[in-house]
Amino acid sequence: MGLTKYILFYPLVLIVQYIFQLGIAFILSAVTVYFRDLEHFVQIILMLLFYGTPIVYSGDMIPEAVRGMIYLNPMTHIIEAYRNIFYKQIRPDLSELGTVLILSIILCVVGYFIFKKLQKGFAEEL
C-alpha cells in the first residue's frame, strides 16, 4: 500500500476542514457567551453529527433513501476526501470539495462578522 501521489491533496482537504471549523468556532464562541446553556445543546448536536457522518462506517453502507440526507452534512465530504486519499488511494472528488470550500468560506466570513458584532458585550457578560 504505502503513500501515493494523492497525498498531495491532503493539505487542501485539511485547509477546507480548518476553514469550516473556524467558521463554526467563531459563531459558537460568540453566541455561547450570551446563551450559556447552548453549550449543552452543542454537545448533543455534536454527538448526533458524529453518528450522522460516515466516520466509523463507509458512505456506501448507507441506504440509498437516507444517503441524500447524510451528504448534506459538509463533514461527510471532508471525511470521504480523507478516506479517498488514505484508504482507497484515489483522487478526492474536487467538485464536492470545492463546494464545501465555498460553503466554508461563507460560513467563516459570516462567523467572523457575528463574532465582531457580539464581541463588544463580552466583558459585560462574563
C-alpha positions in Angstrom: 0.0 0.0 0.0 2.1 2.9 1.2 1.6 6.5 0.2 0.6 7.6 -3.3 0.7 10.8 -5.2 -2.7 11.6 -3.9 -1.2 12.5 -0.6 -0.6 15.9 -2.2 -4.3 16.6 -1.8 -4.1 16.2 2.0 -3.2 19.8 2.7 -6.1 21.0 0.5 -8.6 18.9 2.5 -7.0 20.0 5.7 -7.4 23.6 4.8 -11.0 23.2 3.8 -11.7 21.4 7.1 -9.9 24.2 9.1 -11.9 27.0 7.4 -15.1 25.1 8.0 -14.4 24.5 11.7 -13.1 28.1 12.2 -16.4 29.4 11.0 -18.3 27.2 13.4 -16.0 28.2 16.2 -16.5 31.9 15.5 -20.3 31.5 15.7 -20.4 29.2 18.7 -17.8 31.0 20.8 -19.6 34.4 20.3 -23.2 33.1 20.9 -22.2 30.9 23.9 -21.1 33.9 25.8 -24.7 35.2 25.7 -26.5 31.8 25.9 -24.5 29.7 28.3 -26.9 26.8 28.1 -26.1 26.5 24.4 -23.0 24.5 25.4 -25.2 21.5 26.4 -27.1 21.6 23.2 -23.9 21.7 21.2 -22.7 18.6 22.9 -25.9 16.7 21.9 -25.7 18.0 18.4 -22.1 17.0 18.0 -22.9 13.5 19.2 -25.7 13.3 16.6 -23.5 14.7 13.9 -20.8 12.1 14.8 -23.1 9.3 14.1 -24.6 11.1 11.1 -21.2 11.5 9.5 -19.7 8.4 7.9 -16.6 8.3 10.1 -16.7 4.8 11.6 -18.7 3.4 8.7 -18.4 3.9 4.9 -20.8 6.0 3.0 -21.5 3.0 0.8 -23.1 1.3 3.7 -25.9 3.9 4.0 -29.2 3.0 2.4 -29.9 4.9 -0.8 -33.1 6.5 0.7 -31.0 8.2 3.5 -27.8 8.8 1.6 -29.0 12.2 0.3 -29.6 13.5 3.9 -26.2 12.3 5.0 -24.4 14.0 2.2 -26.0 17.4 3.2 -23.5 17.4 6.0 -20.3 19.1 4.8 -18.1 17.0 7.1 -19.3 13.9 5.1 -17.5 15.2 2.0 -14.4 16.0 4.0 -14.3 12.6 5.6 -14.8 11.0 2.2 -11.9 13.0 0.8 -9.6 11.8 3.6 -10.9 8.2 3.0 -10.2 8.5 -0.7 -6.6 9.8 -0.1 -5.5 7.3 2.6 -7.6 4.2 2.2 -8.9 4.0 -1.4 -5.7 5.8 -2.6 -7.7 7.7 -5.3 -8.1 11.4 -6.0 -10.8 13.0 -3.8 -13.8 14.4 -5.6 -12.7 18.0 -6.2 -16.1 19.3 -7.2 -17.6 18.2 -3.8 -14.5 19.6 -2.0 -14.9 22.9 -3.9 -18.5 23.2 -2.9 -17.5 22.5 0.7 -14.7 25.1 0.4 -17.2 27.8 -0.8 -19.6 26.9 2.0 -16.7 27.0 4.5 -15.5 30.4 3.3 -19.1 31.8 3.5 -19.5 30.3 7.0 -16.2 31.7 8.1 -16.9 35.2 6.9 -20.4 35.2 8.5 -19.0 33.7 11.7 -16.3 36.4 11.8 -18.9 39.2 11.4 -21.1 37.7 14.1 -18.1 37.4 16.4 -17.1 41.0 15.8 -20.6 42.2 16.3 -21.1 40.4 19.6 -17.6 41.0 20.8 -18.5 44.4 22.2 -20.5 42.9 25.1 -18.2 40.0 26.0 -16.7 41.8 29.1 -20.1 42.7 30.4 -21.5 39.2 30.0 -18.5 37.5 31.5 
